[in-house]
């Protein structure tokens, strides 16, 4: 479980908040919880290029987590 959780960390962090590195959840700037923060913020901001980048990062993280869970 710990290795799976770590698979969702990204060294670059979230756009504008690099200290938050988890791609599944992070606090909003208001400290309210946010799920899929990079994707959600890109959608809310109408930033298509950033949305594509965030979806790619999330896909890679999901692939990492899948490989951890699939390992014998």
PQR file with spaces between the fields and no chain letter, atoms N, CA, C, O and H, PARSE charges and radii, in Angstrom:
ATOM       1  N    UNK     1       0.830   -1.190    0.000 -0.4000 1.5000
ATOM       2  CA   UNK     1       0.000    0.000    0.000 -0.0000 2.0000
ATOM       3  C    UNK     1       0.877    1.257    0.000  0.5500 1.7000
ATOM       4  O    UNK     1       0.578    2.223   -0.702 -0.5500 1.4000
ATOM       5  N    UNK     2       1.950    1.242    0.781 -0.4000 1.5000
ATOM       6  CA   UNK     2       2.832    2.397    0.848 -0.0000 2.0000
ATOM       7  C    UNK     2       3.498    2.666   -0.508  0.5500 1.7000
ATOM       8  O    UNK     2       3.600    3.817   -0.933 -0.5500 1.4000
ATOM       9  H    UNK     2       2.193    0.457    1.351  0.4000 1.0000
ATOM      10  N    UNK     3       3.946    1.616   -1.177 -0.4000 1.5000
ATOM      11  CA   UNK     3       4.580    1.795   -2.486 -0.0000 2.0000
ATOM      12  C    UNK     3       3.570    2.286   -3.520  0.5500 1.7000
ATOM      13  O    UNK     3       3.912    3.077   -4.399 -0.5500 1.4000
ATOM      14  H    UNK     3       3.863    0.681   -0.832  0.4000 1.0000
ATOM      15  N    UNK     4       2.342    1.824   -3.415 -0.4000 1.5000
ATOM      16  CA   UNK     4       1.306    2.280   -4.339 -0.0000 2.0000
ATOM      17  C    UNK     4       1.030    3.766   -4.128  0.5500 1.7000
ATOM      18  O    UNK     4       0.896    4.518   -5.092 -0.5500 1.4000
ATOM      19  H    UNK     4       2.064    1.182   -2.701  0.4000 1.0000
ATOM      20  N    UNK     5       0.948    4.180   -2.887 -0.4000 1.5000
ATOM      21  CA   UNK     5       0.717    5.593   -2.574 -0.0000 2.0000
ATOM      22  C    UNK     5       1.850    6.462   -3.120  0.5500 1.7000
ATOM      23  O    UNK     5       1.607    7.536   -3.671 -0.5500 1.4000
ATOM      24  H    UNK     5       1.057    3.568   -2.103  0.4000 1.0000
ATOM      25  N    UNK     6       3.061    6.001   -2.967 -0.4000 1.5000
ATOM      26  CA   UNK     6       4.224    6.759   -3.463 -0.0000 2.0000
ATOM      27  C    UNK     6       4.258    6.851   -4.982  0.5500 1.7000
ATOM      28  O    UNK     6       4.884    7.756   -5.533 -0.5500 1.4000
ATOM      29  H    UNK     6       3.258    5.129   -2.520  0.4000 1.0000
ATOM      30  N    UNK     7       3.595    5.927   -5.662 -0.4000 1.5000
ATOM      31  CA   UNK     7       3.554    5.960   -7.127 -0.0000 2.0000
ATOM      32  C    UNK     7       2.818    7.198   -7.638  0.5500 1.7000
ATOM      33  O    UNK     7       2.986    7.588   -8.793 -0.5500 1.4000
ATOM      34  H    UNK     7       3.087    5.191   -5.215  0.4000 1.0000
ATOM      35  N    UNK     8       2.008    7.811   -6.784 -0.4000 1.5000
ATOM      36  CA   UNK     8       1.251    8.992   -7.192 -0.0000 2.0000
ATOM      37  C    UNK     8       1.980   10.305   -6.896  0.5500 1.7000
ATOM      38  O    UNK     8       1.421   11.383   -7.096 -0.5500 1.4000
ATOM      39  H    UNK     8       1.872    7.494   -5.845  0.4000 1.0000
ATOM      40  N    UNK     9       3.219   10.218   -6.425 -0.4000 1.5000
ATOM      41  CA   UNK     9       4.012   11.424   -6.210 -0.0000 2.0000
ATOM      42  C    UNK     9       4.737   11.789   -7.490  0.5500 1.7000
ATOM      43  O    UNK     9       5.205   10.915   -8.220 -0.5500 1.4000
ATOM      44  H    UNK     9       3.674    9.342   -6.262  0.4000 1.0000
ATOM      45  N    UNK    10       4.828   13.075   -7.760 -0.4000 1.5000
ATOM      46  CA   UNK    10       5.534   13.571   -8.944 -0.0000 2.0000
ATOM      47  C    UNK    10       6.530   14.626   -8.490  0.5500 1.7000
ATOM      48  O    UNK    10       6.167   15.567   -7.784 -0.5500 1.4000
ATOM      49  H    UNK    10       4.447   13.786   -7.167  0.4000 1.0000
ATOM      50  N    UNK    11       7.762   14.472   -8.888 -0.4000 1.5000
ATOM      51  CA   UNK    11       8.826   15.365   -8.434 -0.0000 2.0000
ATOM      52  C    UNK    11       8.586   16.833   -8.791  0.5500 1.7000
ATOM      53  O    UNK    11       9.049   17.721   -8.075 -0.5500 1.4000
ATOM      54  H    UNK    11       8.057   13.708   -9.461  0.4000 1.0000
ATOM      55  N    UNK    12       7.875   17.099   -9.876 -0.4000 1.5000
ATOM      56  CA   UNK    12       7.636   18.485  -10.295 -0.0000 2.0000
ATOM      57  C    UNK    12       6.534   19.169   -9.493  0.5500 1.7000
ATOM      58  O    UNK    12       6.431   20.396   -9.513 -0.5500 1.4000
ATOM      59  H    UNK    12       7.498   16.378  -10.458  0.4000 1.0000
ATOM      60  N    UNK    13       5.725   18.409   -8.800 -0.4000 1.5000
ATOM      61  CA   UNK    13       4.636   19.000   -8.023 -0.0000 2.0000
ATOM      62  C    UNK    13       3.529   19.551   -8.903  0.5500 1.7000
ATOM      63  O    UNK    13       3.520   19.362  -10.119 -0.5500 1.4000
ATOM      64  H    UNK    13       5.809   17.413   -8.783  0.4000 1.0000
ATOM      65  N    UNK    14       2.603   20.234   -8.260 -0.4000 1.5000
ATOM      66  CA   UNK    14       1.472   20.812   -8.985 -0.0000 2.0000
ATOM      67  C    UNK    14       1.851   22.165   -9.584  0.5500 1.7000
ATOM      68  O    UNK    14       2.687   22.870   -9.018 -0.5500 1.4000
ATOM      69  H    UNK    14       2.611   20.388   -7.272  0.4000 1.0000
ATOM      70  N    UNK    15       1.260   22.538  -10.709 -0.4000 1.5000
ATOM      71  CA   UNK    15       1.547   23.844  -11.296 -0.0000 2.0000
ATOM      72  C    UNK    15       1.229   24.974  -10.308  0.5500 1.7000
ATOM      73  O    UNK    15       0.119   25.067   -9.782 -0.5500 1.4000
ATOM      74  H    UNK    15       0.581   21.965  -11.169  0.4000 1.0000
ATOM      75  N    UNK    16       2.205   25.805  -10.077 -0.4000 1.5000
ATOM      76  CA   UNK    16       2.037   26.926   -9.162 -0.0000 2.0000
ATOM      77  C    UNK    16       2.206   26.562   -7.698  0.5500 1.7000
ATOM      78  O    UNK    16       2.298   27.451   -6.852 -0.5500 1.4000
ATOM      79  H    UNK    16       3.107   25.729  -10.503  0.4000 1.0000
ATOM      80  N    UNK    17       2.249   25.276   -7.381 -0.4000 1.5000
ATOM      81  CA   UNK    17       2.439   24.805   -6.001 -0.0000 2.0000
ATOM      82  C    UNK    17       3.319   23.557   -6.013  0.5500 1.7000
ATOM      83  O    UNK    17       2.838   22.464   -5.712 -0.5500 1.4000
ATOM      84  H    UNK    17       2.174   24.553   -8.068  0.4000 1.0000
ATOM      85  N    UNK    18       4.584   23.699   -6.352 -0.4000 1.5000
ATOM      86  CA   UNK    18       5.451   22.522   -6.511 -0.0000 2.0000
ATOM      87  C    UNK    18       5.690   21.736   -5.222  0.5500 1.7000
ATOM      88  O    UNK    18       6.174   20.606   -5.281 -0.5500 1.4000
ATOM      89  H    UNK    18       4.975   24.586   -6.597  0.4000 1.0000
ATOM      90  N    UNK    19       5.369   22.297   -4.079 -0.4000 1.5000
ATOM      91  CA   UNK    19       5.570   21.584   -2.820 -0.0000 2.0000
ATOM      92  C    UNK    19       4.498   20.515   -2.606  0.5500 1.7000
ATOM      93  O    UNK    19       4.681   19.620   -1.781 -0.5500 1.4000
ATOM      94  H    UNK    19       4.976   23.216   -4.031  0.4000 1.0000
ATOM      95  N    UNK    20       3.388   20.594   -3.334 -0.4000 1.5000
ATOM      96  CA   UNK    20       2.380   19.530   -3.311 -0.0000 2.0000
ATOM      97  C    UNK    20       2.678   18.594   -4.469  0.5500 1.7000
ATOM      98  O    UNK    20       2.531   18.972   -5.632 -0.5500 1.4000
ATOM      99  H    UNK    20       3.239   21.322   -4.004  0.4000 1.0000
ATOM     100  N    UNK    21       3.093   17.386   -4.158 -0.4000 1.5000
ATOM     101  CA   UNK    21       3.559   16.472   -5.189 -0.0000 2.0000
ATOM     102  C    UNK    21       2.617   15.309   -5.469  0.5500 1.7000
ATOM     103  O    UNK    21       2.879   14.517   -6.374 -0.5500 1.4000
ATOM     104  H    UNK    21       3.213   17.080   -3.214  0.4000 1.0000
ATOM     105  N    UNK    22       1.541   15.186   -4.725 -0.4000 1.5000
ATOM     106  CA   UNK    22       0.623   14.058   -4.901 -0.0000 2.0000
ATOM     107  C    UNK    22      -0.379   14.398   -6.005  0.5500 1.7000
ATOM     108  O    UNK    22      -1.014   15.452   -5.970 -0.5500 1.4000
ATOM     109  H    UNK    22       1.328   15.829   -3.989  0.4000 1.0000
ATOM     110  N    UNK    23      -0.517   13.503   -6.982 -0.4000 1.5000
ATOM     111  CA   UNK    23      -1.362   13.780   -8.132 -0.0000 2.0000
ATOM     112  C    UNK    23      -2.821   13.375   -7.944  0.5500 1.7000
ATOM     113  O    UNK    23      -3.666   13.731   -8.765 -0.5500 1.4000
ATOM     114  H    UNK    23      -0.002   12.647   -7.010  0.4000 1.0000
ATOM     115  N    UNK    24      -3.134   12.636   -6.875 -0.4000 1.5000
ATOM     116  CA   UNK    24      -4.525   12.242   -6.642 -0.0000 2.0000
ATOM     117  C    UNK    24      -5.274   13.226   -5.758  0.5500 1.7000
ATOM     118  O    UNK    24      -6.455   13.490   -5.981 -0.5500 1.4000
ATOM     119  H    UNK    24      -2.448   12.347   -6.207  0.4000 1.0000
ATOM     120  N    UNK    25      -4.600   13.763   -4.766 -0.4000 1.5000
ATOM     121  CA   UNK    25      -5.287   14.724   -3.899 -0.0000 2.0000
ATOM     122  C    UNK    25      -4.297   15.706   -3.297  0.5500 1.7000
ATOM     123  O    UNK    25      -3.130   15.386   -3.071 -0.5500 1.4000
ATOM     124  H    UNK    25      -3.641   13.548   -4.585  0.4000 1.0000
ATOM     125  N    UNK    26      -4.791   16.906   -3.044 -0.4000 1.5000
ATOM     126  CA   UNK    26      -4.009   17.988   -2.439 -0.0000 2.0000
ATOM     127  C    UNK    26      -4.999   19.048   -1.987  0.5500 1.7000
ATOM     128  O    UNK    26      -6.135   19.077   -2.460 -0.5500 1.4000
ATOM     129  H    UNK    26      -5.739   17.166   -3.228  0.4000 1.0000
ATOM     130  N    UNK    27      -4.584   19.909   -1.085 -0.4000 1.5000
ATOM     131  CA   UNK    27      -5.489   20.997   -0.712 -0.0000 2.0000
ATOM     132  C    UNK    27      -5.525   22.071   -1.794  0.5500 1.7000
ATOM     133  O    UNK    27      -4.530   22.335   -2.468 -0.5500 1.4000
ATOM     134  H    UNK    27      -3.661   19.886   -0.701  0.4000 1.0000
ATOM     135  N    UNK    28      -6.685   22.675   -1.939 -0.4000 1.5000
ATOM     136  CA   UNK    28      -6.809   23.854   -2.802 -0.0000 2.0000
ATOM     137  C    UNK    28      -6.058   25.001   -2.136  0.5500 1.7000
ATOM     138  O    UNK    28      -5.666   24.877   -0.976 -0.5500 1.4000
ATOM     139  H    UNK    28      -7.494   22.461   -1.392  0.4000 1.0000
ATOM     140  N    UNK    29      -5.850   26.102   -2.831 -0.4000 1.5000
ATOM     141  CA   UNK    29      -5.237   27.265   -2.165 -0.0000 2.0000
ATOM     142  C    UNK    29      -6.027   27.730   -0.934  0.5500 1.7000
ATOM     143  O    UNK    29      -5.482   28.420   -0.072 -0.5500 1.4000
ATOM     144  H    UNK    29      -6.168   26.202   -3.773  0.4000 1.0000
ATOM     145  N    UNK    30      -7.297   27.358   -0.850 -0.4000 1.5000
ATOM     146  CA   UNK    30      -8.117   27.695    0.318 -0.0000 2.0000
ATOM     147  C    UNK    30      -7.994   26.638    1.409  0.5500 1.7000
ATOM     148  O    UNK    30      -8.612   26.770    2.465 -0.5500 1.4000
ATOM     149  H    UNK    30      -7.740   26.797   -1.550  0.4000 1.0000
ATOM     150  N    UNK    31      -7.211   25.600    1.171 -0.4000 1.5000
ATOM     151  CA   UNK    31      -7.002   24.450    2.056 -0.0000 2.0000
ATOM     152  C    UNK    31      -8.170   23.479    2.067  0.5500 1.7000
ATOM     153  O    UNK    31      -8.133   22.505    2.818 -0.5500 1.4000
ATOM     154  H    UNK    31      -6.709   25.493    0.313  0.4000 1.0000
ATOM     155  N    UNK    32      -9.191   23.699    1.276 -0.4000 1.5000
ATOM     156  CA   UNK    32     -10.248   22.705    1.104 -0.0000 2.0000
ATOM     157  C    UNK    32      -9.662   21.549    0.295  0.5500 1.7000
ATOM     158  O    UNK    32      -8.768   21.771   -0.521 -0.5500 1.4000
ATOM     159  H    UNK    32      -9.220   24.490    0.666  0.4000 1.0000
ATOM     160  N    UNK    33     -10.137   20.335    0.497 -0.4000 1.5000
ATOM     161  CA   UNK    33      -9.572   19.199   -0.246 -0.0000 2.0000
ATOM     162  C    UNK    33      -9.937   19.250   -1.724  0.5500 1.7000
ATOM     163  O    UNK    33     -10.997   19.743   -2.108 -0.5500 1.4000
ATOM     164  H    UNK    33     -10.863   20.154    1.160  0.4000 1.0000
ATOM     165  N    UNK    34      -9.034   18.728   -2.534 -0.4000 1.5000
ATOM     166  CA   UNK    34      -9.276   18.669   -3.977 -0.0000 2.0000
ATOM     167  C    UNK    34      -8.788   17.322   -4.499  0.5500 1.7000
ATOM     168  O    UNK    34      -7.676   16.895   -4.189 -0.5500 1.4000
ATOM     169  H    UNK    34      -8.173   18.327   -2.222  0.4000 1.0000
ATOM     170  N    UNK    35      -9.615   16.665   -5.281 -0.4000 1.5000
ATOM     171  CA   UNK    35      -9.268   15.387   -5.887 -0.0000 2.0000
ATOM     172  C    UNK    35      -8.790   15.647   -7.312  0.5500 1.7000
ATOM     173  O    UNK    35      -9.367   16.472   -8.022 -0.5500 1.4000
ATOM     174  H    UNK    35     -10.519   17.012   -5.533  0.4000 1.0000
ATOM     175  N    UNK    36      -7.753   14.957   -7.726 -0.4000 1.5000
ATOM     176  CA   UNK    36      -7.114   15.152   -9.035 -0.0000 2.0000
ATOM     177  C    UNK    36      -6.805   16.631   -9.247  0.5500 1.7000
ATOM     178  O    UNK    36      -7.306   17.234  -10.196 -0.5500 1.4000
ATOM     179  H    UNK    36      -7.284   14.287   -7.150  0.4000 1.0000
ATOM     180  N    UNK    37      -5.995   17.218   -8.384 -0.4000 1.5000
ATOM     181  CA   UNK    37      -5.803   18.671   -8.390 -0.0000 2.0000
ATOM     182  C    UNK    37      -5.272   19.250   -9.697  0.5500 1.7000
ATOM     183  O    UNK    37      -5.758   20.293  -10.136 -0.5500 1.4000
ATOM     184  H    UNK    37      -5.588   16.728   -7.613  0.4000 1.0000
ATOM     185  N    UNK    38      -4.304   18.619  -10.326 -0.4000 1.5000
ATOM     186  CA   UNK    38      -3.765   19.166  -11.562 -0.0000 2.0000
ATOM     187  C    UNK    38      -4.792   19.196  -12.679  0.5500 1.7000
ATOM     188  O    UNK    38      -4.919   20.190  -13.393 -0.5500 1.4000
ATOM     189  H    UNK    38      -3.909   17.772   -9.970  0.4000 1.0000
ATOM     190  N    UNK    39      -5.516   18.110  -12.823 -0.4000 1.5000
ATOM     191  CA   UNK    39      -6.547   18.003  -13.859 -0.0000 2.0000
ATOM     192  C    UNK    39      -7.696   18.966  -13.550  0.5500 1.7000
ATOM     193  O    UNK    39      -8.167   19.683  -14.433 -0.5500 1.4000
ATOM     194  H    UNK    39      -5.413   17.302  -12.242  0.4000 1.0000
ATOM     195  N    UNK    40      -8.140   18.976  -12.300 -0.4000 1.5000
ATOM     196  CA   UNK    40      -9.266   19.822  -11.907 -0.0000 2.0000
ATOM     197  C    UNK    40      -8.954   21.302  -12.117  0.5500 1.7000
ATOM     198  O    UNK    40      -9.788   22.047  -12.633 -0.5500 1.4000
ATOM     199  H    UNK    40      -7.758   18.393  -11.583  0.4000 1.0000
ATOM     200  N    UNK    41      -7.765   21.726  -11.722 -0.4000 1.5000
ATOM     201  CA   UNK    41      -7.405   23.145  -11.858 -0.0000 2.0000
ATOM     202  C    UNK    41      -7.239   23.543  -13.319  0.5500 1.7000
ATOM     203  O    UNK    41      -7.593   24.657  -13.703 -0.5500 1.4000
ATOM     204  H    UNK    41      -7.088   21.121  -11.303  0.4000 1.0000
ATOM     205  N    UNK    42      -6.701   22.639  -14.135 -0.4000 1.5000
ATOM     206  CA   UNK    42      -6.564   22.942  -15.567 -0.0000 2.0000
ATOM     207  C    UNK    42      -7.936   23.060  -16.222  0.5500 1.7000
ATOM     208  O    UNK    42      -8.150   23.935  -17.061 -0.5500 1.4000
ATOM     209  H    UNK    42      -6.413   21.733  -13.823  0.4000 1.0000
ATOM     210  N    UNK    43      -8.862   22.185  -15.844 -0.4000 1.5000
ATOM     211  CA   UNK    43     -10.234   22.277  -16.371 -0.0000 2.0000
ATOM     212  C    UNK    43     -10.903   23.571  -15.933  0.5500 1.7000
ATOM     213  O    UNK    43     -11.522   24.262  -16.742 -0.5500 1.4000
ATOM     214  H    UNK    43      -8.687   21.474  -15.163  0.4000 1.0000
ATOM     215  N    UNK    44     -10.779   23.892  -14.664 -0.4000 1.5000
ATOM     216  CA   UNK    44     -11.419   25.104  -14.136 -0.0000 2.0000
ATOM     217  C    UNK    44     -10.850   26.359  -14.782  0.5500 1.7000
ATOM     218  O    UNK    44     -11.566   27.342  -14.974 -0.5500 1.4000
ATOM     219  H    UNK    44     -10.276   23.330  -14.007  0.4000 1.0000
ATOM     220  N    UNK    45      -9.566   26.328  -15.117 -0.4000 1.5000
ATOM     221  CA   UNK    45      -8.930   27.484  -15.726 -0.0000 2.0000
ATOM     222  C    UNK    45      -9.059   27.530  -17.235  0.5500 1.7000
ATOM     223  O    UNK    45      -8.629   28.500  -17.859 -0.5500 1.4000
ATOM     224  H    UNK    45      -8.984   25.530  -14.962  0.4000 1.0000
ATOM     225  N    UNK    46      -9.646   26.497  -17.838 -0.4000 1.5000
ATOM     226  CA   UNK    46      -9.804   26.466  -19.284 -0.0000 2.0000
ATOM     227  C    UNK    46      -8.485   26.410  -20.030  0.5500 1.7000
ATOM     228  O    UNK    46      -8.373   26.938  -21.137 -0.5500 1.4000
ATOM     229  H    UNK    46      -9.996   25.709  -17.330  0.4000 1.0000
ATOM     230  N    UNK    47      -7.493   25.780  -19.441 -0.4000 1.5000
ATOM     231  CA   UNK    47      -6.153   25.724  -20.029 -0.0000 2.0000
ATOM     232  C    UNK    47      -5.945   24.366  -20.694  0.5500 1.7000
ATOM     233  O    UNK    47      -5.535   23.401  -20.048 -0.5500 1.4000
ATOM     234  H    UNK    47      -7.583   25.351  -18.542  0.4000 1.0000
ATOM     235  N    UNK    48      -6.228   24.307  -21.965 -0.4000 1.5000
ATOM     236  CA   UNK    48      -6.193   23.039  -22.699 -0.0000 2.0000
ATOM     237  C    UNK    48      -4.806   22.408  -22.708  0.5500 1.7000
ATOM     238  O    UNK    48      -4.690   21.203  -22.484 -0.5500 1.4000
ATOM     239  H    UNK    48      -6.561   25.091  -22.490  0.4000 1.0000
ATOM     240  N    UNK    49      -3.759   23.173  -22.959 -0.4000 1.5000
ATOM     241  CA   UNK    49      -2.418   22.589  -23.011 -0.0000 2.0000
ATOM     242  C    UNK    49      -1.997   22.073  -21.640  0.5500 1.7000
ATOM     243  O    UNK    49      -1.361   21.024  -21.541 -0.5500 1.4000
ATOM     244  H    UNK    49      -3.853   24.152  -23.141  0.4000 1.0000
ATOM     245  N    UNK    50      -2.344   22.794  -20.595 -0.4000 1.5000
ATOM     246  CA   UNK    50      -2.023   22.338  -19.248 -0.0000 2.0000
ATOM     247  C    UNK    50      -2.853   21.102  -18.896  0.5500 1.7000
ATOM     248  O    UNK    50      -2.368   20.205  -18.207 -0.5500 1.4000
ATOM     249  H    UNK    50      -2.861   23.647  -20.676  0.4000 1.0000
ATOM     250  N    UNK    51      -4.083   21.053  -19.358 -0.4000 1.5000
ATOM     251  CA   UNK    51      -4.935   19.886  -19.115 -0.0000 2.0000
ATOM     252  C    UNK    51      -4.307   18.649  -19.738  0.5500 1.7000
ATOM     253  O    UNK    51      -4.238   17.603  -19.092 -0.5500 1.4000
ATOM     254  H    UNK    51      -4.477   21.782  -19.918  0.4000 1.0000
ATOM     255  N    UNK    52      -3.851   18.747  -20.971 -0.4000 1.5000
ATOM     256  CA   UNK    52      -3.209   17.612  -21.632 -0.0000 2.0000
ATOM     257  C    UNK    52      -1.986   17.145  -20.854  0.5500 1.7000
ATOM     258  O    UNK    52      -1.775   15.944  -20.684 -0.5500 1.4000
ATOM     259  H    UNK    52      -3.907   19.597  -21.496  0.4000 1.0000
ATOM     260  N    UNK    53      -1.185   18.090  -20.384 -0.4000 1.5000
ATOM     261  CA   UNK    53       0.017   17.742  -19.616 -0.0000 2.0000
ATOM     262  C    UNK    53      -0.345   17.065  -18.294  0.5500 1.7000
ATOM     263  O    UNK    53       0.302   16.098  -17.892 -0.5500 1.4000
ATOM     264  H    UNK    53      -1.357   19.065  -20.522  0.4000 1.0000
ATOM     265  N    UNK    54      -1.377   17.571  -17.622 -0.4000 1.5000
ATOM     266  CA   UNK    54      -1.778   16.998  -16.336 -0.0000 2.0000
ATOM     267  C    UNK    54      -2.380   15.607  -16.506  0.5500 1.7000
ATOM     268  O    UNK    54      -2.155   14.731  -15.670 -0.5500 1.4000
ATOM     269  H    UNK    54      -1.903   18.356  -17.949  0.4000 1.0000
ATOM     270  N    UNK    55      -3.132   15.396  -17.561 -0.4000 1.5000
ATOM     271  CA   UNK    55      -3.692   14.071  -17.828 -0.0000 2.0000
ATOM     272  C    UNK    55      -2.560   13.088  -18.121  0.5500 1.7000
ATOM     273  O    UNK    55      -2.609   11.939  -17.681 -0.5500 1.4000
ATOM     274  H    UNK    55      -3.315   16.107  -18.239  0.4000 1.0000
ATOM     275  N    UNK    56      -1.559   13.522  -18.847 -0.4000 1.5000
ATOM     276  CA   UNK    56      -0.407   12.652  -19.128 -0.0000 2.0000
ATOM     277  C    UNK    56       0.334   12.288  -17.853  0.5500 1.7000
ATOM     278  O    UNK    56       0.712   11.132  -17.661 -0.5500 1.4000
ATOM     279  H    UNK    56      -1.519   14.455  -19.205  0.4000 1.0000
ATOM     280  N    UNK    57       0.544   13.262  -16.982 -0.4000 1.5000
ATOM     281  CA   UNK    57       1.222   12.993  -15.703 -0.0000 2.0000
ATOM     282  C    UNK    57       0.412   12.020  -14.859  0.5500 1.7000
ATOM     283  O    UNK    57       0.969   11.107  -14.250 -0.5500 1.4000
ATOM     284  H    UNK    57       0.237   14.201  -17.137  0.4000 1.0000
ATOM     285  N    UNK    58      -0.898   12.214  -14.823 -0.4000 1.5000
ATOM     286  CA   UNK    58      -1.762   11.332  -14.040 -0.0000 2.0000
ATOM     287  C    UNK    58      -1.758    9.923  -14.628  0.5500 1.7000
ATOM     288  O    UNK    58      -1.743    8.946  -13.880 -0.5500 1.4000
ATOM     289  H    UNK    58      -1.351   12.956  -15.317  0.4000 1.0000
ATOM     290  N    UNK    59      -1.770    9.807  -15.938 -0.4000 1.5000
ATOM     291  CA   UNK    59      -1.732    8.499  -16.594 -0.0000 2.0000
ATOM     292  C    UNK    59      -0.448    7.759  -16.244  0.5500 1.7000
ATOM     293  O    UNK    59      -0.479    6.563  -15.954 -0.5500 1.4000
ATOM     294  H    UNK    59      -1.782   10.601  -16.546  0.4000 1.0000
ATOM     295  N    UNK    60       0.679    8.463  -16.269 -0.4000 1.5000
ATOM     296  CA   UNK    60       1.950    7.833  -15.899 -0.0000 2.0000
ATOM     297  C    UNK    60       1.927    7.374  -14.443  0.5500 1.7000
ATOM     298  O    UNK    60       2.433    6.298  -14.122 -0.5500 1.4000
ATOM     299  H    UNK    60       0.704    9.435  -16.504  0.4000 1.0000
ATOM     300  N    UNK    61       1.347    8.180  -13.568 -0.4000 1.5000
ATOM     301  CA   UNK    61       1.248    7.803  -12.153 -0.0000 2.0000
ATOM     302  C    UNK    61       0.368    6.570  -11.978  0.5500 1.7000
ATOM     303  O    UNK    61       0.700    5.677  -11.198 -0.5500 1.4000
ATOM     304  H    UNK    61       0.937    9.054  -13.828  0.4000 1.0000
ATOM     305  N    UNK    62      -0.744    6.515  -12.695 -0.4000 1.5000
ATOM     306  CA   UNK    62      -1.613    5.339  -12.634 -0.0000 2.0000
ATOM     307  C    UNK    62      -0.893    4.096  -13.152  0.5500 1.7000
ATOM     308  O    UNK    62      -1.061    3.005  -12.606 -0.5500 1.4000
ATOM     309  H    UNK    62      -1.013    7.240  -13.328  0.4000 1.0000
ATOM     310  N    UNK    63      -0.101    4.258  -14.195 -0.4000 1.5000
ATOM     311  CA   UNK    63       0.697    3.134  -14.710 -0.0000 2.0000
ATOM     312  C    UNK    63       1.710    2.657  -13.677  0.5500 1.7000
ATOM     313  O    UNK    63       1.916    1.455  -13.513 -0.5500 1.4000
ATOM     314  H    UNK    63       0.036    5.143  -14.638  0.4000 1.0000
ATOM     315  N    UNK    64       2.346    3.607  -12.977 -0.4000 1.5000
ATOM     316  CA   UNK    64       3.296    3.232  -11.915 -0.0000 2.0000
ATOM     317  C    UNK    64       2.594    2.458  -10.802  0.5500 1.7000
ATOM     318  O    UNK    64       3.091    1.435  -10.331 -0.5500 1.4000
ATOM     319  H    UNK    64       2.178    4.584  -13.111  0.4000 1.0000
ATOM     320  N    UNK    65       1.443    2.955  -10.393 -0.4000 1.5000
ATOM     321  CA   UNK    65       0.690    2.287   -9.330 -0.0000 2.0000
ATOM     322  C    UNK    65       0.235    0.897   -9.784  0.5500 1.7000
ATOM     323  O    UNK    65       0.259   -0.051   -8.999 -0.5500 1.4000
ATOM     324  H    UNK    65       1.039    3.786  -10.775  0.4000 1.0000
ATOM     325  N    UNK    66      -0.172    0.776  -11.027 -0.4000 1.5000
ATOM     326  CA   UNK    66      -0.598   -0.515  -11.565 -0.0000 2.0000
ATOM     327  C    UNK    66       0.554   -1.511  -11.531  0.5500 1.7000
ATOM     328  O    UNK    66       0.370   -2.673  -11.167 -0.5500 1.4000
ATOM     329  H    UNK    66      -0.191    1.546  -11.665  0.4000 1.0000
ATOM     330  N    UNK    67       1.739   -1.051  -11.913 -0.4000 1.5000
ATOM     331  CA   UNK    67       2.887   -1.967  -11.915 -0.0000 2.0000
ATOM     332  C    UNK    67       3.254   -2.399  -10.502  0.5500 1.7000
ATOM     333  O    UNK    67       3.687   -3.532  -10.295 -0.5500 1.4000
ATOM     334  H    UNK    67       1.888   -0.107  -12.208  0.4000 1.0000
ATOM     335  N    UNK    68       3.085   -1.506   -9.524 -0.4000 1.5000
ATOM     336  CA   UNK    68       3.344   -1.882   -8.122 -0.0000 2.0000
ATOM     337  C    UNK    68       2.347   -2.944   -7.691  0.5500 1.7000
ATOM     338  O    UNK    68       2.727   -3.936   -7.068 -0.5500 1.4000
ATOM     339  H    UNK    68       2.733   -0.585   -9.692  0.4000 1.0000
ATOM     340  N    UNK    69       1.083   -2.748   -8.015 -0.4000 1.5000
ATOM     341  CA   UNK    69       0.048   -3.695   -7.601 -0.0000 2.0000
ATOM     342  C    UNK    69       0.142   -5.023   -8.352  0.5500 1.7000
ATOM     343  O    UNK    69      -0.286   -6.059   -7.843 -0.5500 1.4000
ATOM     344  H    UNK    69       0.775   -1.943   -8.521  0.4000 1.0000
ATOM     345  N    UNK    70       0.697   -4.990   -9.549 -0.4000 1.5000
ATOM     346  CA   UNK    70       0.803   -6.203  -10.372 -0.0000 2.0000
ATOM     347  C    UNK    70       2.048   -7.021  -10.061  0.5500 1.7000
ATOM     348  O    UNK    70       2.148   -8.175  -10.478 -0.5500 1.4000
ATOM     349  H    UNK    70       1.045   -4.148   -9.962  0.4000 1.0000
ATOM     350  N    UNK    71       2.992   -6.443   -9.338 -0.4000 1.5000
ATOM     351  CA   UNK    71       4.236   -7.144   -9.027 -0.0000 2.0000
ATOM     352  C    UNK    71       3.954   -8.318   -8.104  0.5500 1.7000
ATOM     353  O    UNK    71       3.132   -8.226   -7.192 -0.5500 1.4000
ATOM     354  H    UNK    71       2.910   -5.506   -9.000  0.4000 1.0000
ATOM     355  N    UNK    72       4.646   -9.419   -8.353 -0.4000 1.5000
ATOM     356  CA   UNK    72       4.422  -10.611   -7.501 -0.0000 2.0000
ATOM     357  C    UNK    72       4.895  -10.415   -6.075  0.5500 1.7000
ATOM     358  O    UNK    72       4.773  -11.323   -5.254 -0.5500 1.4000
ATOM     359  H    UNK    72       5.313   -9.494   -9.094  0.4000 1.0000
